[in-house]
Amino acid sequence: MVESIAASVIDKALEAVLRKVGEGKKLSTEDLVVLMLGLFREIRKDVTETNKRIDALYDLMGRIYDLMGKNYEALNKRIEETNKRIDAINDSLSKRIDALYDLMGKNYETLTNRINAINDTLSRRIEETNKRIDELSGGMNEMRESINKRIDTLYDLLGKIYQALIKQETTQRQ
């Protein structure tokens, strides 16, 4: 209640001072104080608006990080599932190999070559999976860096806007 009364008083005083300025009259110290109060009030409004925009950006960033976290969790889950399937395949292959050793004791060298080929194939697949994981992780890091750069750019822009507003107010006051 007191703030609204004070704002009303400052508005009326500011109108009177602006009339004086419009008429080309000399301003008193009190008039300058009224102008300063009006200016401070406008700056406070600008700062409040800027803070609201910054809060909105923080909220947006929080949602983006939450989304990225969910994607990262989903990726990890898929990797774990893939690893379980690889382990199951590996166990299955090991059992088959053991059975083959029992059946084909005479053809040991041939069987060994086949096992090595299977192991090579499995190793390549694991390497390919690891490369894909690394690529996805790198992509997420690039996205995070890009978002951070955008935030920095927004902060710079907000700073420039704030400086321009102050400069504009100063220019208008003169």
C-alpha positions as CSV (number, residue, x, y, z in Angstrom):
1,M,0.0,0.0,0.0
2,V,2.8,2.4,1.0
3,E,4.7,1.5,-2.2
4,S,1.7,2.4,-4.4
5,I,1.2,5.7,-2.6
6,A,4.9,6.5,-3.0
7,A,4.7,5.5,-6.7
8,S,1.7,7.8,-7.2
9,V,3.5,10.7,-5.4
10,I,6.6,10.2,-7.5
11,D,4.5,10.0,-10.7
12,K,2.8,13.4,-10.0
13,A,6.1,15.0,-9.0
14,L,7.7,13.6,-12.1
15,E,4.9,15.1,-14.2
16,A,5.5,18.5,-12.7
17,V,9.2,18.3,-13.2
18,L,8.7,17.2,-16.8
19,R,6.4,20.2,-17.4
20,K,9.1,22.5,-16.0
21,V,11.6,20.9,-18.4
22,G,9.1,21.3,-21.3
23,E,8.7,25.0,-20.4
24,G,12.5,25.5,-20.3
25,K,12.5,26.4,-16.6
26,K,15.5,25.8,-14.4
27,L,15.3,22.7,-12.2
28,S,15.8,22.8,-8.5
29,T,17.7,20.2,-6.4
30,E,14.4,18.7,-5.4
31,D,13.4,18.5,-9.1
32,L,16.6,16.6,-9.8
33,V,15.9,14.2,-7.0
34,V,12.5,13.5,-8.4
35,L,14.0,12.8,-11.8
36,M,16.5,10.5,-10.2
37,L,13.7,8.7,-8.3
38,G,11.8,8.3,-11.6
39,L,14.9,7.0,-13.3
40,F,15.7,4.5,-10.5
41,R,12.1,3.2,-10.7
42,E,12.5,2.6,-14.4
43,I,15.8,0.9,-13.9
44,R,14.3,-1.2,-11.2
45,K,11.5,-2.2,-13.6
46,D,14.1,-3.1,-16.3
47,V,16.1,-5.1,-13.8
48,T,13.0,-7.0,-12.6
49,E,12.1,-7.8,-16.2
50,T,15.6,-8.9,-17.0
51,N,15.6,-11.1,-13.8
52,K,12.4,-12.7,-15.0
53,R,13.9,-13.4,-18.4
54,I,17.0,-14.9,-16.8
55,D,14.8,-17.0,-14.5
56,A,12.9,-18.2,-17.6
57,L,16.3,-19.1,-19.2
58,Y,17.4,-21.0,-16.1
59,D,14.1,-22.9,-16.2
60,L,14.5,-23.7,-19.9
61,M,18.1,-24.9,-19.2
62,G,16.9,-27.1,-16.4
63,R,14.4,-28.7,-18.7
64,I,17.0,-29.2,-21.4
65,Y,19.4,-30.8,-18.9
66,D,16.6,-33.0,-17.6
67,L,15.9,-34.1,-21.1
68,M,19.5,-34.7,-21.8
69,G,19.8,-36.7,-18.6
70,K,16.8,-38.9,-19.7
71,N,18.4,-39.4,-23.1
72,Y,21.7,-40.3,-21.4
73,E,19.9,-42.8,-19.1
74,A,18.1,-44.4,-22.1
75,L,21.4,-44.7,-23.9
76,N,23.1,-46.3,-20.9
77,K,20.2,-48.7,-20.6
78,R,20.5,-49.7,-24.3
79,I,24.3,-50.1,-23.8
80,E,23.7,-52.4,-20.8
81,E,21.1,-54.4,-22.7
82,T,23.5,-54.7,-25.7
83,N,26.3,-55.8,-23.3
84,K,24.0,-58.4,-21.8
85,R,23.1,-59.7,-25.3
86,I,26.8,-59.8,-26.1
87,D,27.5,-61.7,-22.9
88,A,24.7,-64.1,-23.7
89,I,26.1,-64.6,-27.2
90,N,29.6,-65.1,-25.8
91,D,28.3,-67.7,-23.3
92,S,26.4,-69.4,-26.0
93,L,29.4,-69.4,-28.3
94,S,31.6,-70.7,-25.5
95,K,29.2,-73.6,-24.8
96,R,29.1,-74.4,-28.5
97,I,32.9,-74.3,-28.7
98,D,33.2,-76.6,-25.8
99,A,30.8,-79.0,-27.5
100,L,32.7,-78.8,-30.7
101,Y,36.0,-79.6,-28.9
102,D,34.4,-82.7,-27.6
103,L,33.0,-83.7,-30.9
104,M,36.0,-82.8,-33.1
105,G,39.1,-83.6,-31.1
106,K,40.9,-84.7,-34.4
107,N,40.1,-81.4,-36.2
108,Y,41.5,-79.2,-33.5
109,E,43.4,-76.8,-35.8
110,T,40.3,-76.2,-38.0
111,L,38.2,-75.6,-35.0
112,T,40.7,-73.2,-33.5
113,N,40.7,-71.2,-36.7
114,R,36.9,-71.0,-36.7
115,I,36.9,-69.9,-33.0
116,N,39.4,-67.2,-33.8
117,A,37.3,-66.0,-36.6
118,I,34.3,-65.9,-34.4
119,N,36.2,-64.1,-31.7
120,D,37.5,-61.6,-34.3
121,T,34.0,-60.9,-35.5
122,L,32.8,-60.5,-32.0
123,S,35.7,-58.1,-31.2
124,R,34.9,-56.0,-34.2
125,R,31.3,-55.8,-33.2
126,I,32.3,-54.8,-29.7
127,E,34.6,-52.2,-31.1
128,E,31.9,-50.8,-33.4
129,T,29.5,-50.6,-30.5
130,N,32.1,-48.8,-28.4
131,K,32.7,-46.4,-31.3
132,R,29.0,-45.7,-31.6
133,I,28.9,-45.1,-27.8
134,D,31.8,-42.7,-28.1
135,E,30.2,-40.8,-31.0
136,L,26.9,-40.5,-29.1
137,S,28.7,-39.3,-26.0
138,G,30.7,-36.8,-28.1
139,G,27.5,-35.6,-29.7
140,M,25.9,-35.0,-26.3
141,N,29.0,-33.1,-25.1
142,E,28.9,-30.9,-28.2
143,M,25.2,-30.2,-27.6
144,R,25.9,-29.3,-24.0
145,E,28.8,-27.0,-25.1
146,S,26.5,-25.4,-27.8
147,I,23.8,-24.8,-25.2
148,N,26.4,-23.3,-22.8
149,K,27.7,-21.0,-25.6
150,R,24.1,-19.9,-26.3
151,I,23.6,-19.1,-22.7
152,D,26.8,-17.1,-22.6
153,T,25.7,-15.2,-25.7
154,L,22.3,-14.5,-24.1
155,Y,24.1,-13.2,-21.0
156,D,26.3,-11.0,-23.2
157,L,23.2,-9.7,-25.1
158,L,21.4,-9.0,-21.8
159,G,24.4,-7.0,-20.6
160,K,24.5,-5.0,-23.8
161,I,20.7,-4.4,-23.6
162,Y,21.1,-3.2,-20.0
163,Q,24.0,-0.9,-21.0
164,A,22.0,0.4,-23.9
165,L,19.0,1.1,-21.7
166,I,21.2,3.0,-19.2
167,K,22.8,4.9,-22.0
168,Q,19.4,5.7,-23.4
169,E,18.1,6.9,-20.1
170,T,21.3,9.0,-19.6
171,T,20.9,10.5,-23.1
172,Q,17.2,11.3,-22.5
173,R,18.0,12.9,-19.2
174,Q,20.5,15.2,-20.8
